[in-house]
Amino acid sequence: MSTTKDYKSIDRSKPNSASSGERSRTKSGMGCCGNSNDADDEADGGHGKPVKFDPNFSGPIKNRGCTDIICLLLFIAYWVGMVIVAIFGFRNGDPERLIRPIDSRGRFCGRSDGVVDRPHLLFFDITRCAASALTLDPADLFTCNTPQVCVKVCPDSNDIGLFPENQIRNNSYCTDGRTVGDHAQDRIQMVRDIAYGVCPPYFLRSENILGRCVPVLADFQALLNKTITSNSTGDPLTTADGTIFDGEFVTNGIRSLARFLNVRSVAEEVWTDMVSIRWWLLGGFFMILFICFLYIFLIRFIIKPMIYLTMILILGVSIWGIYLCYKEYTDLKNNPQTSSASTLLDTFRYQEETWLGLGITLTIIAVIILLIFLFLRKRINLAVEVIKESSKAVGSIKSAVFFPLITYLMQFALFAWFVGVGIFLVTSSDATYAYENLNGMNVTTYSLDVNGTLTNYTYVQGTSCNPTDVAAVALVDFNLTNSTNCVFNKFETGTALFRMQIYHFFGWLWGLNWILAFGQCVLAGAFASYYWAFDKPKDLPYFPVFGALKRTLFYHTGSLAFGALIIAIVQFIRAVLAYLDAKLGRSENRVAKFVIKCLACFFWCLEKILKFINKNAYILIAIYGYNFCKAARKAFNLILRNIVRVVVLNKITAFILFLGKILITGAVGVISFYTFDALRVKDGLNYYLIPIIFLCIVAFITAHGFLNVFDMAIDTIFLCVLEDLERNDGSPSKPYYMSSGLRSVLSVKNKKPDEQHEEEATKDK
């Protein structure tokens, strides 16, 4: 008689202990790949050796060491550099540059020396902003080709530059800081000042918007086809070159800002609505949580009929389509149509080849569905059982559902850091100035040197200049037809600053991918603890998420940094290719465009493949404590040994996750519609569709977070099932950890001692 113990009595009181073999696998790895000299790492048929049985293994091991320490040090060193870059940005940057108005000399209105008491910006000729306003960017209004000056108050009436009255006359609206009245004392000089771009050619009643003096939109919308006249004299207003303009010119000049004002008005009304229904929105959020939990709970009961019903529907629709295509094909073949087609669609409609090609396509789809149904049914059933078991795992470890909140907060904090430091870096650049001629021409001027010699100077449009040089501020030729100003051009980013911005951008990619890897590894550790608990949920450790978090953070930060670095490099290359593609957008070099698009496609595919490998590597890291390279290799080999099962599971999982997001978002949308439609009548909401859209977006994001946890549970449970099949054989000494449903699908079972004895006796005979 054999003395083999019943598998129920096997000592599993140390679920996190490690055998000598496991301990050899968990030694600290110094390099980014560590040293992998274990005998079980040798390739066997190119796919590695199956996992060996270990009597002391029953879940994520506790005795493990730090992995990929060099990568951890590199990650820390890089972030030290990120902090240094941030300090540079904080010391030299000035975010107010992005919002505070800047005059033509590069001075910040209300802040820089000489204009501290002048917080508003006046555009000399607002009609020249029309070209910029044709774009969708409101910021273009503030960079139009006209002199701009900081002023104390905005003009309160329409007036001609030569005949200013009232408030306009007594204010400094000229670039030299003098009042209009001072210039107007000499009428000839005033004409020259207007031609030189020293004083405005006209004034319009304006209001302060974002620190800019913007003509009152309502005044000029009523004068779209009427000439704008002076309030004091009734004379028509003209630009510096004598052009008479109407309200349409002004309206075009501030068109993009008008869009902004309309959006702001709508935003204020929307905000009022959201505040008035804030408690309904809070209730909607709890409704979303309930629906997400309900879907994950119900999926274990509806997954199998849903998948097979979907396949049957696709097969039925395909067969019905094949019949229709055959009918149309035979009708057209026997009775050719010669009627003239009015549209391209009609042209295809009356061609035999159209219905023949469509029928062949539907036939192929039907055959594929039929073959899947006949030959991959067992794999589909396995995927169904894995999803069921994953649903139970999520239900048993409810804290795992809320763990993504931590990673979301980390991502938000990192993004805020990235944006904040990025703003300071962008505004650390130096201001540059260039000659600007309103007519886009070069200007030649003349002067007498000390010897009385007449010398000419040509100021080339767009070339750099020094605004502190008074002679260069306002220049004009002898014909008084072309005035040129030395005006603020842009903030120039130097080479060193550009490199810091690139460094900062890559650091954000690396950090973001590390956070994602951290979340995946923690969840994998928690769900692996569930699977390898022999008596579920009795043997499930207390606080599995916290235990997995502690192991991941203390031992495997370097491995996560290594995996994140690989993804970050690929994403950085994709960003560079996208930048080059944008630069070549209007280029005629089709070969270069084609090459860049091919490379972009290649790196997109590469990123997807690497993310898949990394995800499975993090699962093995969470279970065994491997370094990254070893975990990636073992996970890859394990997948290759079960490639058909992996493909089927991934496709079914993708279908379930997609359907879940659609169902959850759709359910929230329908409930929200009827709720807020009633509130629209009761409370008089201005835009009742906005809260519906808002809740739908929140529902989609929440469902995405919930179902990502579910997806991680599926992948972890599946890899554990594959290892369970290789590690154990169902005997009393090596029982399977999988559920009865999984054992049934895989046609394996846990044998009782008497069954084991009978089998051994049969073998002896």
C-alpha positions in Angstrom: 0.0 0.0 0.0 1.2 3.5 -0.8 1.6 6.0 2.0 1.0 9.0 -0.3 -1.0 11.6 1.6 -4.3 13.0 0.4 -3.6 16.2 -1.5 -6.0 18.0 0.9 -3.6 17.3 3.7 -0.5 18.7 2.0 1.2 21.4 4.1 0.5 24.7 2.4 0.8 26.9 5.4 3.7 28.8 3.8 2.3 30.1 0.6 5.0 32.7 0.2 8.0 30.6 1.0 10.6 29.7 -1.6 12.5 26.5 -2.1 16.2 26.3 -2.8 15.4 26.4 -6.5 13.2 29.5 -6.1 15.8 31.2 -3.9 18.4 30.7 -6.7 16.1 32.5 -9.0 15.5 35.4 -6.7 19.1 36.6 -6.1 19.6 40.3 -6.7 20.3 41.1 -10.3 22.9 43.9 -10.7 22.6 44.5 -14.4 19.6 45.6 -16.3 19.2 42.0 -17.4 21.0 40.3 -14.6 22.8 36.9 -15.0 20.7 34.1 -16.1 22.7 30.9 -15.9 20.0 28.6 -14.5 19.8 25.2 -16.1 16.1 25.6 -16.7 16.8 28.6 -18.9 18.3 26.5 -21.6 16.2 26.4 -24.8 14.3 23.2 -25.5 13.1 23.2 -29.1 13.3 27.0 -29.2 10.5 27.5 -26.8 12.2 26.8 -23.5 11.5 24.0 -21.0 8.2 23.5 -19.3 8.0 24.7 -15.7 9.1 22.0 -13.2 7.1 21.0 -10.1 8.2 22.6 -6.9 6.6 21.1 -3.8 7.1 24.3 -1.8 5.7 26.7 -4.3 2.1 27.9 -3.8 2.0 31.5 -5.0 4.1 34.7 -5.2 7.3 34.0 -3.3 8.2 36.1 -0.3 11.9 35.6 -0.1 13.2 37.5 -3.1 15.9 40.0 -3.9 16.2 43.3 -5.7 16.3 43.0 -9.5 17.8 45.2 -12.2 19.6 47.5 -9.7 21.6 49.3 -12.4 18.4 50.2 -14.2 17.1 51.5 -10.9 20.1 53.7 -10.4 19.8 55.0 -14.0 16.2 55.8 -13.4 17.0 57.7 -10.2 19.9 59.5 -11.9 17.6 60.6 -14.8 15.1 62.0 -12.4 17.8 63.9 -10.5 18.5 65.4 -13.9 14.7 66.1 -14.3 14.8 68.0 -11.0 17.8 70.0 -12.2 16.0 70.9 -15.4 13.0 71.9 -13.4 15.0 74.2 -11.1 16.5 75.9 -14.2 13.0 76.4 -15.6 11.7 77.8 -12.3 14.6 80.2 -12.0 14.5 81.5 -15.6 11.0 80.9 -16.8 8.1 83.3 -16.7 4.6 81.8 -17.4 3.1 85.3 -17.5 4.6 85.6 -20.9 1.9 83.2 -22.2 -1.0 85.4 -20.9 0.4 89.0 -20.3 0.3 91.3 -23.4 3.6 92.3 -24.9 4.1 95.5 -26.9 6.2 95.8 -30.0 9.3 96.4 -28.0 8.9 93.2 -26.1 7.8 94.8 -22.8 5.2 93.2 -20.6 2.3 95.7 -20.2 1.8 96.5 -16.5 5.1 94.9 -15.4 8.2 95.9 -17.4 10.1 99.1 -16.7 8.5 102.1 -18.4 5.0 100.5 -18.7 4.3 99.5 -15.1 1.3 101.9 -15.1 0.1 100.7 -18.5 -1.6 97.3 -18.2 -3.5 97.3 -21.5 -2.3 96.6 -25.1 -3.5 98.7 -28.0 -3.3 97.5 -31.6 -2.6 100.4 -34.0 -4.5 98.9 -36.9 -6.9 96.1 -35.9 -7.9 95.5 -39.6 -4.4 93.9 -40.1 -5.4 91.1 -37.7 -8.0 89.8 -40.1 -5.6 87.4 -41.8 -4.5 85.9 -38.5 -8.1 85.7 -37.4 -9.0 83.3 -40.2 -7.3 80.5 -38.3 -8.9 78.7 -35.4 -6.2 79.8 -32.9 -7.4 82.8 -30.8 -3.8 83.5 -29.9 -3.1 84.5 -33.5 -5.1 87.8 -32.9 -2.3 88.9 -30.6 0.5 88.5 -33.1 -1.0 90.4 -36.1 1.2 92.6 -38.2 0.6 96.0 -36.7 2.5 98.1 -34.1 1.3 97.5 -30.5 1.8 99.7 -27.5 1.0 99.5 -23.7 -1.6 102.0 -22.6 -3.2 103.1 -19.3 -6.8 102.9 -20.6 -8.5 101.7 -23.8 -10.0 104.3 -26.2 -13.6 105.2 -25.3 -14.7 106.5 -28.7 -14.1 106.3 -32.5 -11.7 109.0 -33.6 -9.2 109.9 -36.3 -5.6 109.9 -35.4 -5.1 113.5 -36.7 -8.1 114.9 -34.8 -8.2 113.1 -31.4 -10.6 114.5 -28.8 -11.5 114.0 -25.2 -9.9 111.0 -23.4 -7.9 109.9 -26.4 -6.1 113.2 -26.7 -4.8 113.1 -23.1 -3.4 109.5 -23.1 -0.1 108.1 -24.2 -1.1 106.0 -27.2 2.2 106.6 -29.1 5.2 104.3 -29.1 7.5 107.1 -27.8 5.5 107.4 -24.6 4.1 110.9 -25.4 0.4 111.7 -25.5 -1.6 112.1 -28.7 -2.2 115.7 -27.8 1.6 116.4 -27.7 2.0 115.0 -31.2 -1.1 116.8 -32.5 0.3 120.2 -31.7 2.4 119.9 -34.9 0.0 118.6 -37.6 2.8 117.9 -40.1 4.8 116.0 -37.5 1.6 114.0 -36.7 1.3 112.9 -40.3 4.8 111.7 -40.2 4.3 109.9 -36.8 1.3 108.0 -38.2 3.3 107.1 -41.3 6.3 106.1 -39.2 4.1 103.9 -37.0 4.8 106.0 -34.0 1.1 106.9 -33.4 -2.2 105.1 -34.3 -3.9 106.2 -37.6 -7.3 105.9 -35.9 -9.0 104.9 -32.6 -12.0 102.6 -32.0 -14.2 102.3 -28.9 -12.7 99.3 -27.1 -13.0 97.2 -24.0 -10.3 95.3 -22.0 -10.3 91.6 -22.8 -7.4 89.6 -21.5 -5.3 92.7 -21.2 -6.0 93.7 -24.8 -7.9 96.7 -26.1 -10.4 95.0 -28.3 -13.1 97.0 -30.3 -16.6 96.4 -28.9 -17.9 93.7 -31.1 -21.6 94.7 -30.9 -20.7 98.2 -32.2 -19.2 97.0 -35.4 -21.5 94.0 -36.1 -24.2 96.6 -36.7 -22.0 98.4 -39.2 -20.8 95.5 -41.4 -21.4 97.3 -44.6 -21.1 100.9 -43.3 -18.1 103.1 -43.1 -16.8 103.7 -39.6 -16.7 107.4 -38.8 -15.3 109.6 -36.1 -17.6 110.3 -33.2 -16.3 113.9 -33.0 -16.1 115.0 -36.6 -18.1 112.5 -38.6 -15.2 111.9 -41.0 -14.5 108.4 -42.1 -11.7 106.5 -40.3 -8.7 105.4 -42.5 -5.7 103.2 -42.0 -2.1 104.5 -42.2 -2.1 104.0 -46.0 -5.4 106.0 -46.4 -7.8 103.0 -46.8 -11.3 103.7 -45.7 -12.8 100.6 -43.9 -16.2 99.5 -42.6 -17.5 97.3 -39.8 -16.7 94.1 -41.6 -13.0 94.8 -41.6 -13.1 95.3 -37.8 -15.2 92.2 -37.2 -12.9 90.1 -39.3 -10.0 91.4 -37.4 -11.4 90.2 -34.1 -13.2 87.1 -35.4 -11.2 84.6 -33.5 -11.5 86.6 -30.3 -15.3 86.7 -31.0 -15.3 82.9 -31.0 -13.5 82.9 -27.7 -16.0 85.3 -26.2 -18.9 83.2 -27.5 -17.3 80.1 -26.0 -16.7 81.9 -22.7 -20.4 82.9 -22.6 -21.5 79.3 -23.3 -19.0 78.0 -20.7 -20.4 80.3 -18.0 -23.9 79.0 -18.7 -22.7 75.4 -18.7 -20.9 75.9 -15.4 -24.1 77.4 -13.9 -26.0 74.2 -15.0 -23.4 71.9 -13.6 -23.4 73.6 -10.2 -27.2 73.5 -10.0 -27.3 69.7 -10.7 -24.1 68.8 -8.8 -25.9 66.3 -6.5 -27.4 64.6 -9.5 -23.9 64.3 -11.1 -22.6 62.8 -7.8 -25.4 60.3 -7.9 -24.6 59.6 -11.5 -21.0 58.8 -10.5 -22.2 56.2 -7.9 -24.5 54.8 -10.5 -21.5 54.3 -12.8 -19.6 52.4 -10.1 -22.6 50.2 -9.5 -23.0 49.4 -13.2 -19.3 48.6 -13.6 -19.4 46.2 -10.6 -22.7 44.6 -11.9 -21.1 44.0 -15.3 -18.0 42.3 -13.9 -20.2 40.2 -11.6 -22.7 39.2 -14.4 -20.0 38.5 -17.0 -19.3 35.1 -15.5 -22.9 34.0 -16.1 -23.5 35.5 -19.6 -20.1 35.2 -21.2 -20.6 31.8 -22.8 -24.1 32.3 -24.4 -23.0 35.9 -25.4 -20.0 34.6 -27.3 -21.7 31.8 -29.1 -24.8 33.9 -29.8 -22.5 36.5 -31.4 -20.9 33.8 -33.5 -24.2 32.4 -34.6 -25.5 35.9 -35.5 -22.4 36.6 -37.6 -22.7 33.3 -39.3 -26.4 33.8 -40.0 -26.0 37.3 -41.3 -23.1 36.0 -43.5 -25.3 33.2 -45.0 -28.2 35.6 -45.6 -25.8 38.0 -47.3 -24.4 35.3 -49.4 -27.9 34.4 -50.6 -28.6 38.1 -51.5 -25.3 38.4 -53.3 -26.0 35.2 -55.3 -29.5 36.4 -56.2 -28.3 39.8 -57.3 -25.4 38.3 -59.3 -27.6 35.8 -61.1 -30.2 38.5 -61.9 -27.6 40.9 -63.4 -26.0 38.0 -65.3 -29.3 37.0 -66.8 -30.7 40.5 -67.2 -27.8 43.0 -67.7 -28.6 46.6 -66.7 -27.8 49.3 -69.2 -29.5 52.2 -67.4 -27.3 55.3 -66.8 -26.0 55.6 -63.2 -26.4 58.9 -61.4 -23.9 58.2 -58.7 -20.8 56.2 -58.2 -22.7 53.9 -55.8 -25.2 53.2 -58.6 -22.4 52.3 -60.9 -21.2 49.6 -58.5 -24.8 48.5 -57.8 -25.4 47.4 -61.4 -22.1 45.5 -61.9 -21.9 41.7 -61.6 -18.3 41.9 -60.2 -19.6 43.9 -57.2 -21.9 41.2 -55.9 -19.5 38.4 -56.8 -16.7 40.0 -54.8 -19.0 40.7 -51.9 -20.4 37.2 -51.9 -16.9 35.7 -51.9 -15.9 38.0 -48.9 -19.0 36.9 -47.0 -18.3 33.3 -47.8 -14.8 33.5 -46.4 -16.2 35.1 -43.2 -18.8 32.4 -42.9 -16.2 29.6 -43.4 -13.8 31.2 -40.8 -16.6 31.4 -38.3 -17.6 27.8 -39.0 -14.1 26.6 -38.7 -13.6 28.4 -35.4 -16.8 26.9 -34.1 -15.8 23.4 -35.1 -12.1 23.3 -34.3 -11.5 26.0 -31.7 -14.5 25.3 -29.5 -12.3 23.9 -26.8 -10.1 26.9 -26.8 -13.2 29.2 -26.7 -14.5 27.2 -23.7 -11.1 27.6 -22.0 -11.2 31.3 -22.6 -14.7 31.5 -21.2 -13.7 29.6 -18.0 -10.6 31.8 -17.6 -12.9 34.9 -17.8 -15.3 33.4 -15.3 -12.5 32.7 -12.9 -11.1 36.2 -13.4 -14.5 37.6 -12.5 -14.4 35.6 -9.2 -10.9 36.9 -8.5 -12.0 40.5 -8.9 -15.0 39.8 -6.7 -12.8 38.3 -4.0 -10.2 41.1 -4.1 -12.5 44.1 -4.3 -9.7 46.5 -3.3 -8.0 45.7 -6.7 -10.8 47.6 -8.4 -10.0 50.8 -6.6 -6.2 50.4 -6.9 -6.1 52.2 -10.3 -7.1 55.3 -8.4 -3.6 55.4 -7.0 -2.0 55.0 -10.5 -4.4 57.6 -11.9 -3.4 60.1 -9.2 0.3 59.3 -10.0 -0.3 59.9 -13.7 -2.1 63.1 -13.0 0.7 64.4 -10.7 3.3 63.4 -13.3 1.3 65.2 -16.1 0.9 68.3 -13.9 4.7 68.2 -13.3 5.4 67.8 -17.0 3.1 70.6 -18.0 4.2 73.0 -15.2 7.9 72.5 -15.8 7.3 72.6 -19.6 5.7 76.0 -19.3 8.6 77.3 -17.3 11.1 75.9 -19.8 9.2 77.3 -22.8 9.2 80.7 -21.2 12.9 80.6 -20.3 13.8 81.6 -23.9 15.1 85.0 -24.8 13.1 87.7 -26.7 14.2 88.5 -30.3 13.3 91.5 -32.4 13.2 92.0 -36.2 12.5 94.8 -38.7 8.9 94.7 -39.7 7.4 96.7 -42.7 3.7 96.9 -42.9 3.8 96.3 -46.6 6.3 93.4 -46.4 9.1 95.4 -48.2 12.7 96.3 -47.5 13.2 100.0 -46.6 16.2 102.2 -47.5 16.8 105.3 -45.4 19.6 107.9 -45.5 21.7 109.9 -43.0 24.6 112.3 -42.9 27.8 111.2 -41.2 30.2 113.5 -39.3 31.8 114.4 -42.6 28.6 115.4 -44.3 28.5 112.4 -46.5 25.1 111.0 -47.4 25.0 107.3 -46.5 22.1 104.9 -47.2 21.0 102.0 -45.0 18.8 99.1 -46.2 16.7 97.5 -43.5 15.7 94.0 -44.7 12.3 92.8 -43.7 12.5 90.1 -40.9 16.2 90.6 -40.0 17.1 91.0 -36.4 17.5 94.4 -34.7 18.0 96.0 -31.3 14.9 97.8 -29.9 17.1 99.9 -27.6 18.6 101.6 -30.7 16.3 104.6 -31.1 17.2 105.1 -34.7 16.0 101.7 -35.5 12.6 101.9 -33.8 10.9 103.9 -36.5 12.3 104.3 -40.0 10.9 105.7 -43.2 12.0 106.4 -46.7 11.9 109.8 -48.3 8.6 109.1 -50.1 6.8 108.4 -46.8 5.3 105.2 -48.3 7.0 102.4 -46.3 7.4 102.6 -42.6 9.5 100.0 -40.8 9.6 99.2 -37.1 12.0 97.2 -34.9 9.4 95.1 -33.2 9.2 92.1 -30.9 9.4 88.9 -33.1 9.3 85.8 -30.9 11.0 84.1 -27.9 14.0 82.2 -29.4 14.8 78.8 -28.0 18.5 78.2 -27.9 20.2 74.8 -28.5 20.8 74.1 -24.8 17.2 75.0 -23.9 15.8 72.8 -26.7 17.9 69.9 -25.4 16.5 70.4 -21.9 13.0 70.4 -23.3 13.7 67.1 -25.1 15.2 65.7 -21.9 12.1 66.7 -20.0 9.7 65.2 -22.6 11.5 61.8 -22.6 11.5 61.8 -18.8 7.8 62.2 -18.8 7.4 59.2 -21.2 9.7 57.1 -19.0 7.9 58.0 -15.8 4.5 57.5 -17.3 5.3 54.0 -18.5 6.9 53.2 -15.2 3.6 54.1 -13.5 1.6 51.9 -15.9 4.1 49.0 -15.3 3.8 49.5 -11.5 0.0 49.2 -11.7 0.2 46.1 -13.8 2.8 44.4 -11.6 0.9 45.1 -8.4 -2.4 43.8 -9.8 -0.7 40.7 -11.2 0.8 39.9 -7.8 -2.6 40.3 -6.1 -4.5 38.0 -8.7 -1.7 35.5 -8.7 -2.1 35.2 -4.9 -5.8 34.4 -5.5 -5.0 31.7 -8.1 -2.4 29.9 -6.1 -4.5 29.8 -3.0 -5.4 26.1 -2.9 -8.6 26.5 -0.9 -10.2 29.7 -2.3 -10.9 32.1 -0.7 -9.8 30.5 2.7 -6.1 30.4 1.7 -6.1 33.9 0.2 -3.6 36.1 2.1 -4.8 39.1 3.9 -4.4 42.4 2.0 -3.1 40.8 -1.2 -3.0 44.2 -3.0 -0.9 45.7 -0.3 1.4 42.7 -0.2 1.9 42.9 -4.0 2.5 46.6 -3.8 5.2 46.2 -1.1 7.0 43.5 -3.0 6.9 45.5 -6.3 8.0 48.7 -4.8 10.8 47.3 -2.6 12.3 44.7 -5.0 11.3 45.4 -8.6 11.4 49.2 -9.2 14.5 48.6 -11.4 12.8 45.9 -13.5 9.8 48.1 -14.1 12.1 51.0 -15.0 13.8 48.8 -17.6 10.6 47.7 -19.2 9.3 51.3 -19.2 12.5 52.5 -20.7 12.1 50.2 -23.7 8.5 51.5 -24.3 9.5 55.1 -23.8 12.3 54.8 -26.4 9.9 53.5 -29.0 7.3 56.2 -28.1 9.9 58.9 -28.4 10.9 57.6 -31.9 7.2 57.7 -32.8 7.0 61.3 -31.6 10.0 62.3 -33.6 8.5 60.7 -36.7 5.2 62.5 -36.1 7.1 65.8 -35.8 8.9 65.1 -39.1 5.6 64.1 -40.8 4.1 67.4 -39.7 7.0 69.3 -41.0 6.7 67.5 -44.4 3.0 68.0 -44.5 3.2 70.5 -47.4 6.3 69.1 -48.9 6.4 67.7 -52.4 8.9 65.0 -51.4 6.6 62.0 -51.6 9.4 59.5 -51.0 10.3 61.0 -47.7 6.6 61.1 -46.7 6.2 57.4 -47.6 9.3 56.3 -45.7 8.2 58.2 -42.6 4.7 56.8 -42.7 6.2 53.3 -43.1 8.5 53.8 -40.1 5.6 55.2 -38.1 3.5 52.1 -38.9 6.5 49.8 -38.0 7.1 51.5 -34.6 3.4 51.5 -33.8 3.3 47.7 -34.3 6.6 47.3 -32.4 5.1 49.3 -29.4 2.1 47.0 -29.3 4.2 43.9 -29.4 6.6 45.2 -26.7 3.7 46.2 -24.4 2.2 42.7 -24.7 5.5 41.1 -23.9 6.2 43.5 -21.0 2.7 42.9 -19.5 3.3 39.2 -19.3 6.8 39.8 -18.0 5.5 41.8 -15.2 3.2 38.9 -14.3 6.1 36.6 -13.8 8.1 39.2 -12.0 5.2 39.6 -9.6 5.0 35.8 -9.0 8.7 34.7 -9.0 10.7 37.9 -8.6 12.7 37.5 -11.8 14.7 40.3 -13.4 13.1 41.8 -16.4 14.9 40.0 -19.2 14.5 36.6 -17.6 10.8 37.2 -17.0 10.2 38.5 -20.5 12.0 35.5 -22.0 10.1 32.9 -19.9 6.8 34.7 -20.5 7.5 34.7 -24.3 8.4 31.0 -24.3 5.3 30.1 -22.3 3.1 32.0 -24.7 4.8 30.3 -27.7 4.1 26.9 -26.2 0.4 27.8 -26.0 0.1 30.3 -28.9 -3.4 29.1 -30.1 -4.9 29.4 -26.6 -3.3 32.9 -26.2 -4.7 34.2 -29.5 -8.2 32.9 -28.8 -8.2 34.3 -25.3 -6.9 37.7 -26.4 -9.6 38.1 -29.1 -12.4 37.1 -26.8 -11.0 39.3 -24.0 -10.8 42.3 -26.5 -14.4 41.6 -27.5 -15.6 41.5 -23.9 -13.8 44.7 -22.9 -15.0 46.5 -25.9 -18.6 45.4 -25.3 -18.4 46.2 -21.6 -17.3 49.8 -22.4 -20.1 50.2 -24.9 -22.8 48.7 -22.7 -21.7 50.7 -19.5 -21.4 54.0 -21.4 -24.7 53.4 -23.3 -26.6 52.5 -20.1 -25.4 55.6 -18.4 -26.2 57.7 -21.4 -29.8 56.4 -21.6 -30.5 56.8 -17.9 -28.9 60.3 -17.9 -30.9 61.4 -20.9 -34.3 60.7 -19.3 -33.1 62.1 -16.0 -31.8 65.4 -17.3 -34.5 65.8 -19.9 -37.0 65.9 -17.0 -34.7 68.3 -15.1 -34.5 70.6 -18.2 -38.3 71.2 -18.0 -38.3 71.4 -14.2 -35.2 73.4 -13.5 -34.7 75.2 -16.8 -31.3 73.9 -17.8 -29.6 75.8 -20.6 -27.7 72.9 -22.1 -29.1 69.6 -20.7 -27.0 67.6 -23.2 -23.8 68.7 -21.6 -24.2 66.8 -18.3 -25.3 63.8 -20.3 -22.1 63.9 -22.4 -20.1 64.6 -19.2 -21.5 61.5 -17.4 -20.9 59.4 -20.6 -17.3 60.5 -20.6 -16.9 59.7 -16.9 -18.6 56.4 -17.5 -16.2 55.5 -20.3 -13.2 56.4 -18.3 -14.4 54.6 -15.2 -15.3 51.5 -17.3 -11.9 51.7 -18.9 -10.3 51.6 -15.4 -12.5 48.8 -14.1 -12.1 46.7 -17.2 -8.3 47.2 -17.3 -8.3 45.6 -13.8 -10.4 42.8 -15.2 -8.1 42.5 -18.2 -5.1 42.2 -15.9 -6.9 39.5 -13.9 -7.6 37.6 -17.1 -4.0 37.6 -18.3 -2.7 36.7 -14.8 -5.1 33.9 -14.3 -4.4 32.6 -17.8 -0.6 32.5 -17.3 -1.1 30.8 -14.0 -3.3 28.2 -15.6 -0.6 27.5 -18.2 2.0 27.2 -15.5 -0.3 25.0 -13.4 -0.7 22.6 -16.3 3.1 22.3 -16.7 3.9 22.3 -13.0 1.3 19.8 -11.7 -0.3 16.6 -13.0 -3.4 16.3 -10.7 -1.9 13.6 -8.5 -2.4 13.9 -4.7 1.2 15.2 -4.4 0.9 17.6 -7.3 -2.8 18.7 -7.5 -4.0 21.4 -9.9 -4.9 24.7 -8.4 -7.4 25.6 -11.1 -11.1 25.6 -10.6 -13.3 22.6 -11.4 -14.7 24.4 -14.5 -11.2 24.9 -15.9 -10.2 21.3 -15.1 -13.3 20.1 -17.0 -12.6 22.2 -20.1 -8.9 21.0 -20.1 -10.0 17.4 -19.5 -7.8 17.0 -16.4 -8.8 16.3 -12.8 -7.3 16.1 -9.3 -7.0 12.4 -8.4 -7.8 11.0 -5.1 -5.4 8.6 -3.3 -7.3 5.5 -4.2 -7.6 6.6 -7.9 -3.8 7.1 -7.8 -3.2 3.6 -6.4 -5.4 2.0 -9.1 -3.6 3.9 -11.8 -0.2 2.8 -10.5 -1.4 -0.8 -10.2 -2.6 -0.7 -13.8 0.8 0.6 -14.9 2.5 -2.2 -13.0 0.5 -4.8 -14.8 
